[in-house]
C-alpha cells in the first residue's frame, strides 16, 4: 500500500444523512470543490486540524472495516 498522507479531518462510519443508504464518509480538509451538498462546510478551511489517521493505508483500513456489512445490506 502507501504511506502517502491525506488531508483527512474525520471518518464517519454508518453515515445516513444526505442520501439513501448507509455509507462511510471521509471528510477532507481544504476541499476545493464547494459542492452544493457539502456535509461539513466548516471543514473547508485549511486551518482545521487533521485526523490522527491520515495515511492512505490508515484511511483504507478504517473504511474497509465495514465492507462485509455494506455488501450484505
mmCIF file of the N, C-alpha and C atoms, coordinates in Angstrom:
data_MODEL
# 
_entry.id   MODEL 
# 
loop_
_atom_site.group_PDB 
_atom_site.id 
_atom_site.type_symbol 
_atom_site.label_atom_id 
_atom_site.label_alt_id 
_atom_site.label_comp_id 
_atom_site.label_asym_id 
_atom_site.label_entity_id 
_atom_site.label_seq_id 
_atom_site.pdbx_PDB_ins_code 
_atom_site.Cartn_x 
_atom_site.Cartn_y 
_atom_site.Cartn_z 
_atom_site.occupancy 
_atom_site.B_iso_or_equiv 
_atom_site.pdbx_formal_charge 
_atom_site.auth_seq_id 
_atom_site.auth_comp_id 
_atom_site.auth_asym_id 
_atom_site.auth_atom_id 
_atom_site.pdbx_PDB_model_num 
ATOM 1   N N  . UNK A 1 1  ? 0.823   -1.178 0.000  1.00 0.00 ? 1  UNK A N  1 
ATOM 2   C CA . UNK A 1 1  ? 0.000   0.000  0.000  1.00 0.00 ? 1  UNK A CA 1 
ATOM 3   C C  . UNK A 1 1  ? 0.875   1.253  0.000  1.00 0.00 ? 1  UNK A C  1 
ATOM 4   N N  . UNK A 1 2  ? 0.395   2.322  0.635  1.00 0.00 ? 2  UNK A N  1 
ATOM 5   C CA . UNK A 1 2  ? 1.088   3.593  0.558  1.00 0.00 ? 2  UNK A CA 1 
ATOM 6   C C  . UNK A 1 2  ? 1.083   4.302  1.907  1.00 0.00 ? 2  UNK A C  1 
ATOM 7   N N  . UNK A 1 3  ? 2.180   5.013  2.171  1.00 0.00 ? 3  UNK A N  1 
ATOM 8   C CA . UNK A 1 3  ? 2.255   5.843  3.369  1.00 0.00 ? 3  UNK A CA 1 
ATOM 9   C C  . UNK A 1 3  ? 1.960   7.297  3.049  1.00 0.00 ? 3  UNK A C  1 
ATOM 10  N N  . UNK A 1 4  ? 1.456   7.567  1.853  1.00 0.00 ? 4  UNK A N  1 
ATOM 11  C CA . UNK A 1 4  ? 1.121   8.935  1.459  1.00 0.00 ? 4  UNK A CA 1 
ATOM 12  C C  . UNK A 1 4  ? 0.087   9.505  2.421  1.00 0.00 ? 4  UNK A C  1 
ATOM 13  N N  . UNK A 1 5  ? 0.306   10.727 2.878  1.00 0.00 ? 5  UNK A N  1 
ATOM 14  C CA . UNK A 1 5  ? -0.644  11.334 3.804  1.00 0.00 ? 5  UNK A CA 1 
ATOM 15  C C  . UNK A 1 5  ? -1.753  12.039 3.041  1.00 0.00 ? 5  UNK A C  1 
ATOM 16  N N  . UNK A 1 6  ? -2.891  12.120 3.689  1.00 0.00 ? 6  UNK A N  1 
ATOM 17  C CA . UNK A 1 6  ? -4.073  12.740 3.111  1.00 0.00 ? 6  UNK A CA 1 
ATOM 18  C C  . UNK A 1 6  ? -4.571  13.791 4.093  1.00 0.00 ? 6  UNK A C  1 
ATOM 19  N N  . UNK A 1 7  ? -5.263  14.785 3.608  1.00 0.00 ? 7  UNK A N  1 
ATOM 20  C CA . UNK A 1 7  ? -5.811  15.840 4.456  1.00 0.00 ? 7  UNK A CA 1 
ATOM 21  C C  . UNK A 1 7  ? -7.173  15.431 5.007  1.00 0.00 ? 7  UNK A C  1 
ATOM 22  N N  . UNK A 1 8  ? -7.198  14.394 5.825  1.00 0.00 ? 8  UNK A N  1 
ATOM 23  C CA . UNK A 1 8  ? -8.439  13.863 6.386  1.00 0.00 ? 8  UNK A CA 1 
ATOM 24  C C  . UNK A 1 8  ? -8.729  14.532 7.720  1.00 0.00 ? 8  UNK A C  1 
ATOM 25  N N  . UNK A 1 9  ? -9.948  15.048 7.851  1.00 0.00 ? 9  UNK A N  1 
ATOM 26  C CA . UNK A 1 9  ? -10.405 15.673 9.088  1.00 0.00 ? 9  UNK A CA 1 
ATOM 27  C C  . UNK A 1 9  ? -11.128 14.654 9.965  1.00 0.00 ? 9  UNK A C  1 
ATOM 28  N N  . UNK A 1 10 ? -11.963 13.832 9.328  1.00 0.00 ? 10 UNK A N  1 
ATOM 29  C CA . UNK A 1 10 ? -12.825 12.924 10.088 1.00 0.00 ? 10 UNK A CA 1 
ATOM 30  C C  . UNK A 1 10 ? -13.266 11.782 9.184  1.00 0.00 ? 10 UNK A C  1 
ATOM 31  N N  . UNK A 1 11 ? -13.432 10.607 9.782  1.00 0.00 ? 11 UNK A N  1 
ATOM 32  C CA . UNK A 1 11 ? -14.039 9.465  9.089  1.00 0.00 ? 11 UNK A CA 1 
ATOM 33  C C  . UNK A 1 11 ? -15.294 9.117  9.868  1.00 0.00 ? 11 UNK A C  1 
ATOM 34  N N  . UNK A 1 12 ? -16.436 9.197  9.203  1.00 0.00 ? 12 UNK A N  1 
ATOM 35  C CA . UNK A 1 12 ? -17.721 8.935  9.863  1.00 0.00 ? 12 UNK A CA 1 
ATOM 36  C C  . UNK A 1 12 ? -18.283 7.633  9.321  1.00 0.00 ? 12 UNK A C  1 
ATOM 37  N N  . UNK A 1 13 ? -18.357 6.640  10.183 1.00 0.00 ? 13 UNK A N  1 
ATOM 38  C CA . UNK A 1 13 ? -18.899 5.339  9.791  1.00 0.00 ? 13 UNK A CA 1 
ATOM 39  C C  . UNK A 1 13 ? -20.413 5.349  9.938  1.00 0.00 ? 13 UNK A C  1 
ATOM 40  N N  . UNK A 1 14 ? -21.068 4.528  9.177  1.00 0.00 ? 14 UNK A N  1 
ATOM 41  C CA . UNK A 1 14 ? -22.529 4.373  9.162  1.00 0.00 ? 14 UNK A CA 1 
ATOM 42  C C  . UNK A 1 14 ? -23.257 5.713  9.045  1.00 0.00 ? 14 UNK A C  1 
ATOM 43  N N  . UNK A 1 15 ? -22.842 6.506  8.096  1.00 0.00 ? 15 UNK A N  1 
ATOM 44  C CA . UNK A 1 15 ? -23.483 7.788  7.822  1.00 0.00 ? 15 UNK A CA 1 
ATOM 45  C C  . UNK A 1 15 ? -24.799 7.545  7.082  1.00 0.00 ? 15 UNK A C  1 
ATOM 46  N N  . UNK A 1 16 ? -25.860 8.252  7.483  1.00 0.00 ? 16 UNK A N  1 
ATOM 47  C CA . UNK A 1 16 ? -27.166 8.061  6.853  1.00 0.00 ? 16 UNK A CA 1 
ATOM 48  C C  . UNK A 1 16 ? -27.768 9.360  6.336  1.00 0.00 ? 16 UNK A C  1 
ATOM 49  N N  . UNK A 1 17 ? -27.059 10.476 6.471  1.00 0.00 ? 17 UNK A N  1 
ATOM 50  C CA . UNK A 1 17 ? -27.584 11.764 6.046  1.00 0.00 ? 17 UNK A CA 1 
ATOM 51  C C  . UNK A 1 17 ? -27.268 12.040 4.581  1.00 0.00 ? 17 UNK A C  1 
ATOM 52  N N  . UNK A 1 18 ? -28.065 12.895 3.985  1.00 0.00 ? 18 UNK A N  1 
ATOM 53  C CA . UNK A 1 18 ? -27.840 13.393 2.621  1.00 0.00 ? 18 UNK A CA 1 
ATOM 54  C C  . UNK A 1 18 ? -27.833 12.294 1.564  1.00 0.00 ? 18 UNK A C  1 
ATOM 55  N N  . UNK A 1 19 ? -28.816 11.408 1.632  1.00 0.00 ? 19 UNK A N  1 
ATOM 56  C CA . UNK A 1 19 ? -28.938 10.392 0.593  1.00 0.00 ? 19 UNK A CA 1 
ATOM 57  C C  . UNK A 1 19 ? -29.431 9.071  1.134  1.00 0.00 ? 19 UNK A C  1 
ATOM 58  N N  . UNK A 1 20 ? -29.734 8.169  0.231  1.00 0.00 ? 20 UNK A N  1 
ATOM 59  C CA . UNK A 1 20 ? -30.221 6.845  0.605  1.00 0.00 ? 20 UNK A CA 1 
ATOM 60  C C  . UNK A 1 20 ? -29.067 5.930  1.007  1.00 0.00 ? 20 UNK A C  1 
ATOM 61  N N  . UNK A 1 21 ? -29.350 5.022  1.891  1.00 0.00 ? 21 UNK A N  1 
ATOM 62  C CA . UNK A 1 21 ? -28.380 4.004  2.265  1.00 0.00 ? 21 UNK A CA 1 
ATOM 63  C C  . UNK A 1 21 ? -27.425 4.425  3.367  1.00 0.00 ? 21 UNK A C  1 
ATOM 64  N N  . UNK A 1 22 ? -26.621 3.460  3.796  1.00 0.00 ? 22 UNK A N  1 
ATOM 65  C CA . UNK A 1 22 ? -25.626 3.654  4.843  1.00 0.00 ? 22 UNK A CA 1 
ATOM 66  C C  . UNK A 1 22 ? -24.261 3.644  4.178  1.00 0.00 ? 22 UNK A C  1 
ATOM 67  N N  . UNK A 1 23 ? -23.388 4.557  4.592  1.00 0.00 ? 23 UNK A N  1 
ATOM 68  C CA . UNK A 1 23 ? -22.064 4.639  3.974  1.00 0.00 ? 23 UNK A CA 1 
ATOM 69  C C  . UNK A 1 23 ? -21.039 5.156  4.990  1.00 0.00 ? 23 UNK A C  1 
ATOM 70  N N  . UNK A 1 24 ? -19.787 5.013  4.639  1.00 0.00 ? 24 UNK A N  1 
ATOM 71  C CA . UNK A 1 24 ? -18.696 5.619  5.389  1.00 0.00 ? 24 UNK A CA 1 
ATOM 72  C C  . UNK A 1 24 ? -18.302 6.881  4.640  1.00 0.00 ? 24 UNK A C  1 
ATOM 73  N N  . UNK A 1 25 ? -18.234 8.001  5.361  1.00 0.00 ? 25 UNK A N  1 
ATOM 74  C CA . UNK A 1 25 ? -17.910 9.281  4.748  1.00 0.00 ? 25 UNK A CA 1 
ATOM 75  C C  . UNK A 1 25 ? -16.545 9.745  5.240  1.00 0.00 ? 25 UNK A C  1 
ATOM 76  N N  . UNK A 1 26 ? -15.698 10.151 4.316  1.00 0.00 ? 26 UNK A N  1 
ATOM 77  C CA . UNK A 1 26 ? -14.385 10.694 4.656  1.00 0.00 ? 26 UNK A CA 1 
ATOM 78  C C  . UNK A 1 26 ? -14.428 12.196 4.391  1.00 0.00 ? 26 UNK A C  1 
ATOM 79  N N  . UNK A 1 27 ? -14.137 12.983 5.418  1.00 0.00 ? 27 UNK A N  1 
ATOM 80  C CA . UNK A 1 27 ? -14.134 14.434 5.311  1.00 0.00 ? 27 UNK A CA 1 
ATOM 81  C C  . UNK A 1 27 ? -12.706 14.915 5.135  1.00 0.00 ? 27 UNK A C  1 
ATOM 82  N N  . UNK A 1 28 ? -12.467 15.720 4.114  1.00 0.00 ? 28 UNK A N  1 
ATOM 83  C CA . UNK A 1 28 ? -11.133 16.222 3.807  1.00 0.00 ? 28 UNK A CA 1 
ATOM 84  C C  . UNK A 1 28 ? -11.001 17.692 4.169  1.00 0.00 ? 28 UNK A C  1 
ATOM 85  N N  . UNK A 1 29 ? -9.829  18.082 4.623  1.00 0.00 ? 29 UNK A N  1 
ATOM 86  C CA . UNK A 1 29 ? -9.537  19.477 4.958  1.00 0.00 ? 29 UNK A CA 1 
ATOM 87  C C  . UNK A 1 29 ? -9.203  20.252 3.691  1.00 0.00 ? 29 UNK A C  1 
ATOM 88  N N  . UNK A 1 30 ? -9.785  21.432 3.568  1.00 0.00 ? 30 UNK A N  1 
ATOM 89  C CA . UNK A 1 30 ? -9.448  22.319 2.475  1.00 0.00 ? 30 UNK A CA 1 
ATOM 90  C C  . UNK A 1 30 ? -9.918  21.865 1.109  1.00 0.00 ? 30 UNK A C  1 
ATOM 91  N N  . UNK A 1 31 ? -11.001 21.131 1.037  1.00 0.00 ? 31 UNK A N  1 
ATOM 92  C CA . UNK A 1 31 ? -11.524 20.653 -0.243 1.00 0.00 ? 31 UNK A CA 1 
ATOM 93  C C  . UNK A 1 31 ? -11.871 21.842 -1.141 1.00 0.00 ? 31 UNK A C  1 
ATOM 94  N N  . UNK A 1 32 ? -11.421 21.851 -2.398 1.00 0.00 ? 32 UNK A N  1 
ATOM 95  C CA . UNK A 1 32 ? -11.693 22.982 -3.285 1.00 0.00 ? 32 UNK A CA 1 
ATOM 96  C C  . UNK A 1 32 ? -13.002 22.873 -4.069 1.00 0.00 ? 32 UNK A C  1 
ATOM 97  N N  . UNK A 1 33 ? -13.749 21.774 -3.912 1.00 0.00 ? 33 UNK A N  1 
ATOM 98  C CA . UNK A 1 33 ? -14.902 21.528 -4.773 1.00 0.00 ? 33 UNK A CA 1 
ATOM 99  C C  . UNK A 1 33 ? -16.104 22.416 -4.481 1.00 0.00 ? 33 UNK A C  1 
ATOM 100 N N  . UNK A 1 34 ? -16.382 22.716 -3.220 1.00 0.00 ? 34 UNK A N  1 
ATOM 101 C CA . UNK A 1 34 ? -17.520 23.549 -2.822 1.00 0.00 ? 34 UNK A CA 1 
ATOM 102 C C  . UNK A 1 34 ? -18.850 22.998 -3.343 1.00 0.00 ? 34 UNK A C  1 
ATOM 103 N N  . UNK A 1 35 ? -19.057 21.714 -3.116 1.00 0.00 ? 35 UNK A N  1 
ATOM 104 C CA . UNK A 1 35 ? -20.268 21.033 -3.581 1.00 0.00 ? 35 UNK A CA 1 
ATOM 105 C C  . UNK A 1 35 ? -21.514 21.636 -2.928 1.00 0.00 ? 35 UNK A C  1 
ATOM 106 N N  . UNK A 1 36 ? -22.593 21.647 -3.667 1.00 0.00 ? 36 UNK A N  1 
ATOM 107 C CA . UNK A 1 36 ? -23.869 22.165 -3.184 1.00 0.00 ? 36 UNK A CA 1 
ATOM 108 C C  . UNK A 1 36 ? -24.324 21.401 -1.940 1.00 0.00 ? 36 UNK A C  1 
ATOM 109 N N  . UNK A 1 37 ? -24.020 20.123 -1.866 1.00 0.00 ? 37 UNK A N  1 
ATOM 110 C CA . UNK A 1 37 ? -24.466 19.272 -0.768 1.00 0.00 ? 37 UNK A CA 1 
ATOM 111 C C  . UNK A 1 37 ? -23.357 18.972 0.227  1.00 0.00 ? 37 UNK A C  1 
ATOM 112 N N  . UNK A 1 38 ? -22.380 19.841 0.356  1.00 0.00 ? 38 UNK A N  1 
ATOM 113 C CA . UNK A 1 38 ? -21.263 19.607 1.277  1.00 0.00 ? 38 UNK A CA 1 
ATOM 114 C C  . UNK A 1 38 ? -21.807 19.340 2.684  1.00 0.00 ? 38 UNK A C  1 
ATOM 115 N N  . UNK A 1 39 ? -21.351 18.244 3.293  1.00 0.00 ? 39 UNK A N  1 
ATOM 116 C CA . UNK A 1 39 ? -21.858 17.870 4.611  1.00 0.00 ? 39 UNK A CA 1 
ATOM 117 C C  . UNK A 1 39 ? -21.229 18.681 5.732  1.00 0.00 ? 39 UNK A C  1 
ATOM 118 N N  . UNK A 1 40 ? -20.043 19.180 5.532  1.00 0.00 ? 40 UNK A N  1 
ATOM 119 C CA . UNK A 1 40 ? -19.355 19.921 6.580  1.00 0.00 ? 40 UNK A CA 1 
ATOM 120 C C  . UNK A 1 40 ? -18.590 21.116 6.023  1.00 0.00 ? 40 UNK A C  1 
ATOM 121 N N  . UNK A 1 41 ? -19.279 22.182 5.644  1.00 0.00 ? 41 UNK A N  1 
ATOM 122 C CA . UNK A 1 41 ? -18.596 23.335 5.063  1.00 0.00 ? 41 UNK A CA 1 
ATOM 123 C C  . UNK A 1 41 ? -17.602 23.994 6.011  1.00 0.00 ? 41 UNK A C  1 
ATOM 124 N N  . UNK A 1 42 ? -17.769 23.802 7.329  1.00 0.00 ? 42 UNK A N  1 
ATOM 125 C CA . UNK A 1 42 ? -16.809 24.379 8.270  1.00 0.00 ? 42 UNK A CA 1 
ATOM 126 C C  . UNK A 1 42 ? -15.424 23.744 8.146  1.00 0.00 ? 42 UNK A C  1 
ATOM 127 N N  . UNK A 1 43 ? -15.350 22.595 7.491  1.00 0.00 ? 43 UNK A N  1 
ATOM 128 C CA . UNK A 1 43 ? -14.063 21.911 7.317  1.00 0.00 ? 43 UNK A CA 1 
ATOM 129 C C  . UNK A 1 43 ? -13.360 22.314 6.025  1.00 0.00 ? 43 UNK A C  1 
ATOM 130 N N  . UNK A 1 44 ? -13.888 23.291 5.318  1.00 0.00 ? 44 UNK A N  1 
ATOM 131 C CA . UNK A 1 44 ? -13.266 23.724 4.074  1.00 0.00 ? 44 UNK A CA 1 
ATOM 132 C C  . UNK A 1 44 ? -11.976 24.505 4.322  1.00 0.00 ? 44 UNK A C  1 
ATOM 133 N N  . UNK A 1 45 ? -11.812 25.028 5.519  1.00 0.00 ? 45 UNK A N  1 
ATOM 134 C CA . UNK A 1 45 ? -10.623 25.794 5.857  1.00 0.00 ? 45 UNK A CA 1 
ATOM 135 C C  . UNK A 1 45 ? -9.395  24.889 5.928  1.00 0.00 ? 45 UNK A C  1 
ATOM 136 N N  . UNK A 1 46 ? -8.273  25.387 5.484  1.00 0.00 ? 46 UNK A N  1 
ATOM 137 C CA . UNK A 1 46 ? -7.019  24.634 5.575  1.00 0.00 ? 46 UNK A CA 1 
ATOM 138 C C  . UNK A 1 46 ? -6.430  24.706 6.974  1.00 0.00 ? 46 UNK A C  1 
ATOM 139 N N  . UNK A 1 47 ? -7.092  25.414 7.864  1.00 0.00 ? 47 UNK A N  1 
ATOM 140 C CA . UNK A 1 47 ? -6.623  25.564 9.246  1.00 0.00 ? 47 UNK A CA 1 
ATOM 141 C C  . UNK A 1 47 ? -7.183  24.476 10.171 1.00 0.00 ? 47 UNK A C  1 
ATOM 142 N N  . UNK A 1 48 ? -8.187  23.733 9.724  1.00 0.00 ? 48 UNK A N  1 
ATOM 143 C CA . UNK A 1 48 ? -8.817  22.699 10.543 1.00 0.00 ? 48 UNK A CA 1 
ATOM 144 C C  . UNK A 1 48 ? -7.808  21.587 10.844 1.00 0.00 ? 48 UNK A C  1 
ATOM 145 N N  . UNK A 1 49 ? -7.691  21.131 12.101 1.00 0.00 ? 49 UNK A N  1 
ATOM 146 C CA . UNK A 1 49 ? -6.719  20.080 12.445 1.00 0.00 ? 49 UNK A CA 1 
ATOM 147 C C  . UNK A 1 49 ? -6.997  18.774 11.712 1.00 0.00 ? 49 UNK A C  1 
ATOM 148 N N  . UNK A 1 50 ? -5.939  18.028 11.441 1.00 0.00 ? 50 UNK A N  1 
ATOM 149 C CA . UNK A 1 50 ? -6.065  16.748 10.749 1.00 0.00 ? 50 UNK A CA 1 
ATOM 150 C C  . UNK A 1 50 ? -6.419  15.626 11.706 1.00 0.00 ? 50 UNK A C  1 
ATOM 151 N N  . UNK A 1 51 ? -7.072  14.600 11.164 1.00 0.00 ? 51 UNK A N  1 
ATOM 152 C CA . UNK A 1 51 ? -7.404  13.366 11.862 1.00 0.00 ? 51 UNK A CA 1 
ATOM 153 C C  . UNK A 1 51 ? -6.114  12.633 12.188 1.00 0.00 ? 51 UNK A C  1 
ATOM 154 N N  . UNK A 1 52 ? -6.086  11.892 13.277 1.00 0.00 ? 52 UNK A N  1 
ATOM 155 C CA . UNK A 1 52 ? -4.845  11.210 13.665 1.00 0.00 ? 52 UNK A CA 1 
ATOM 156 C C  . UNK A 1 52 ? -4.426  10.111 12.684 1.00 0.00 ? 52 UNK A C  1 
ATOM 157 N N  . UNK A 1 53 ? -5.368  9.536  11.954 1.00 0.00 ? 53 UNK A N  1 
ATOM 158 C CA . UNK A 1 53 ? -5.062  8.510  10.957 1.00 0.00 ? 53 UNK A CA 1 
ATOM 159 C C  . UNK A 1 53 ? -5.217  9.148  9.587  1.00 0.00 ? 53 UNK A C  1 
ATOM 160 N N  . UNK A 1 54 ? -4.128  9.616  9.022  1.00 0.00 ? 54 UNK A N  1 
ATOM 161 C CA . UNK A 1 54 ? -4.289  10.316 7.757  1.00 0.00 ? 54 UNK A CA 1 
ATOM 162 C C  . UNK A 1 54 ? -3.420  9.773  6.632  1.00 0.00 ? 54 UNK A C  1 
ATOM 163 N N  . UNK A 1 55 ? -2.814  8.588  6.813  1.00 0.00 ? 55 UNK A N  1 
ATOM 164 C CA . UNK A 1 55 ? -2.136  7.982  5.669  1.00 0.00 ? 55 UNK A CA 1 
ATOM 165 C C  . UNK A 1 55 ? -3.174  7.205  4.864  1.00 0.00 ? 55 UNK A C  1 
ATOM 166 N N  . UNK A 1 56 ? -2.883  6.994  3.609  1.00 0.00 ? 56 UNK A N  1 
ATOM 167 C CA . UNK A 1 56 ? -3.800  6.251  2.749  1.00 0.00 ? 56 UNK A CA 1 
ATOM 168 C C  . UNK A 1 56 ? -4.092  4.878  3.331  1.00 0.00 ? 56 UNK A C  1 
ATOM 169 N N  . UNK A 1 57 ? -3.062  4.197  3.830  1.00 0.00 ? 57 UNK A N  1 
ATOM 170 C CA . UNK A 1 57 ? -3.256  2.867  4.421  1.00 0.00 ? 57 UNK A CA 1 
ATOM 171 C C  . UNK A 1 57 ? -4.202  2.918  5.616  1.00 0.00 ? 57 UNK A C  1 
ATOM 172 N N  . UNK A 1 58 ? -4.012  3.893  6.492  1.00 0.00 ? 58 UNK A N  1 
ATOM 173 C CA . UNK A 1 58 ? -4.868  4.016  7.676  1.00 0.00 ? 58 UNK A CA 1 
ATOM 174 C C  . UNK A 1 58 ? -6.319  4.302  7.304  1.00 0.00 ? 58 UNK A C  1 
ATOM 175 N N  . UNK A 1 59 ? -6.511  5.192  6.347  1.00 0.00 ? 59 UNK A N  1 
ATOM 176 C CA . UNK A 1 59 ? -7.863  5.549  5.921  1.00 0.00 ? 59 UNK A CA 1 
ATOM 177 C C  . UNK A 1 59 ? -8.547  4.351  5.268  1.00 0.00 ? 59 UNK A C  1 
ATOM 178 N N  . UNK A 1 60 ? -7.847  3.657  4.383  1.00 0.00 ? 60 UNK A N  1 
ATOM 179 C CA . UNK A 1 60 ? -8.435  2.466  3.747  1.00 0.00 ? 60 UNK A CA 1 
ATOM 180 C C  . UNK A 1 60 ? -8.759  1.382  4.766  1.00 0.00 ? 60 UNK A C  1 
ATOM 181 N N  . UNK A 1 61 ? -7.890  1.191  5.731  1.00 0.00 ? 61 UNK A N  1 
ATOM 182 C CA . UNK A 1 61 ? -8.141  0.192  6.772  1.00 0.00 ? 61 UNK A CA 1 
ATOM 183 C C  . UNK A 1 61 ? -9.434  0.500  7.516  1.00 0.00 ? 61 UNK A C  1 
ATOM 184 N N  . UNK A 1 62 ? -9.618  1.759  7.862  1.00 0.00 ? 62 UNK A N  1 
ATOM 185 C CA . UNK A 1 62 ? -10.844 2.138  8.581  1.00 0.00 ? 62 UNK A CA 1 
ATOM 186 C C  . UNK A 1 62 ? -12.082 1.986  7.705  1.00 0.00 ? 62 UNK A C  1 
ATOM 187 N N  . UNK A 1 63 ? -12.003 2.411  6.458  1.00 0.00 ? 63 UNK A N  1 
ATOM 188 C CA . UNK A 1 63 ? -13.141 2.311  5.542  1.00 0.00 ? 63 UNK A CA 1 
ATOM 189 C C  . UNK A 1 63 ? -13.528 0.857  5.309  1.00 0.00 ? 63 UNK A C  1 
ATOM 190 N N  . UNK A 1 64 ? -12.540 0.003  5.120  1.00 0.00 ? 64 UNK A N  1 
ATOM 191 C CA . UNK A 1 64 ? -12.807 -1.400 4.784  1.00 0.00 ? 64 UNK A CA 1 
ATOM 192 C C  . UNK A 1 64 ? -13.255 -2.240 5.978  1.00 0.00 ? 64 UNK A C  1 
ATOM 193 N N  . UNK A 1 65 ? -13.224 -1.693 7.170  1.00 0.00 ? 65 UNK A N  1 
ATOM 194 C CA . UNK A 1 65 ? -13.686 -2.431 8.356  1.00 0.00 ? 65 UNK A CA 1 
ATOM 195 C C  . UNK A 1 65 ? -15.127 -2.888 8.207  1.00 0.00 ? 65 UNK A C  1 
ATOM 196 N N  . UNK A 1 66 ? -15.935 -2.120 7.506  1.00 0.00 ? 66 UNK A N  1 
ATOM 197 C CA . UNK A 1 66 ? -17.357 -2.427 7.369  1.00 0.00 ? 66 UNK A CA 1 
ATOM 198 C C  . UNK A 1 66 ? -17.726 -2.978 5.996  1.00 0.00 ? 66 UNK A C  1 
ATOM 199 N N  . UNK A 1 67 ? -16.761 -3.395 5.225  1.00 0.00 ? 67 UNK A N  1 
ATOM 200 C CA . UNK A 1 67 ? -17.013 -3.860 3.856  1.00 0.00 ? 67 UNK A CA 1 
ATOM 201 C C  . UNK A 1 67 ? -18.053 -4.977 3.809  1.00 0.00 ? 67 UNK A C  1 
ATOM 202 N N  . UNK A 1 68 ? -17.904 -5.984 4.622  1.00 0.00 ? 68 UNK A N  1 
ATOM 203 C CA . UNK A 1 68 ? -18.843 -7.118 4.601  1.00 0.00 ? 68 UNK A CA 1 
ATOM 204 C C  . UNK A 1 68 ? -20.247 -6.687 4.995  1.00 0.00 ? 68 UNK A C  1 
ATOM 205 N N  . UNK A 1 69 ? -20.353 -5.777 5.953  1.00 0.00 ? 69 UNK A N  1 
ATOM 206 C CA . UNK A 1 69 ? -21.641 -5.258 6.356  1.00 0.00 ? 69 UNK A CA 1 
ATOM 207 C C  . UNK A 1 69 ? -22.323 -4.538 5.200  1.00 0.00 ? 69 UNK A C  1 
ATOM 208 N N  . UNK A 1 70 ? -21.579 -3.670 4.526  1.00 0.00 ? 70 UNK A N  1 
ATOM 209 C CA . UNK A 1 70 ? -22.152 -2.917 3.413  1.00 0.00 ? 70 UNK A CA 1 
ATOM 210 C C  . UNK A 1 70 ? -22.537 -3.827 2.259  1.00 0.00 ? 70 UNK A C  1 
ATOM 211 N N  . UNK A 1 71 ? -21.744 -4.825 1.988  1.00 0.00 ? 71 UNK A N  1 
ATOM 212 C CA . UNK A 1 71 ? -22.055 -5.757 0.905  1.00 0.00 ? 71 UNK A CA 1 
ATOM 213 C C  . UNK A 1 71 ? -23.324 -6.571 1.199  1.00 0.00 ? 71 UNK A C  1 
ATOM 214 N N  . UNK A 1 72 ? -23.548 -6.857 2.473  1.00 0.00 ? 72 UNK A N  1 
ATOM 215 C CA . UNK A 1 72 ? -24.710 -7.662 2.859  1.00 0.00 ? 72 UNK A CA 1 
ATOM 216 C C  . UNK A 1 72 ? -25.985 -6.831 2.998  1.00 0.00 ? 72 UNK A C  1 
ATOM 217 N N  . UNK A 1 73 ? -25.862 -5.526 3.038  1.00 0.00 ? 73 UNK A N  1 
ATOM 218 C CA . UNK A 1 73 ? -27.061 -4.698 3.256  1.00 0.00 ? 73 UNK A CA 1 
ATOM 219 C C  . UNK A 1 73 ? -27.512 -3.998 1.999  1.00 0.00 ? 73 UNK A C  1 
# 
